[in-house]
């Protein structure tokens, strides 16, 4: 797979995750266009025909939505907090699964998860 294809896949994953968290903040029309392009893999032409705007209008909408979603994450950091909490919970799970019941370490990890969630 080419570097461009890898980069595109990473971008789609990033945008999909951001959309899961912040998609509800987009307008209905923007959500439809963004979902069709990013999540449903429709072409610009297909979407343009569906919503009756130009291909360039579809592209501009997708770019604006992508920028908005990234801006929301930069300002609010919800996805980063989720990822940090998920990582801490994975550590706790690993410790328990191997029988490491170091209560001080477990308590420290639980506090870290709680602090991350509280922001």
Secondary structure, DSSP 8 states (H G I E B T S, - for coil): --HHHHHHHHHHHHHHHHHHHHGGGS-HHHHHHHIIIIIS---HHHHHHHHTS-HHHHHHHHHHHHHHHHHHHHHH-HHHHHHHHHHHHHHHHHHHHTT---HHHHHHHHHHHHHHHH-
